[in-house]
Amino acid sequence: MSDDHQIDEFRQQALDYHANPVPGKIEIALTKPANSAADLALAYSWCCRTCA
């Protein structure tokens, strides 16, 4: 197997890896409600129970 062929094969494997089953390397999913401005304000608040 030539070096060029190995590089082409590796490149294709990398493209397939990142394209299937869902394109991209990572996914971010909401775990809390974000339906209103109030929800978003709570989500971005820095305080927690130990701060009070």
PyMOL commands that set and color helices and strands:
alter all, ss='L'
color gray80, all
select helices_A, chain A and resi 3-19+37-43+49-51
alter helices_A, ss='H'
color red, helices_A
deselect
rebuild
show_as cartoon
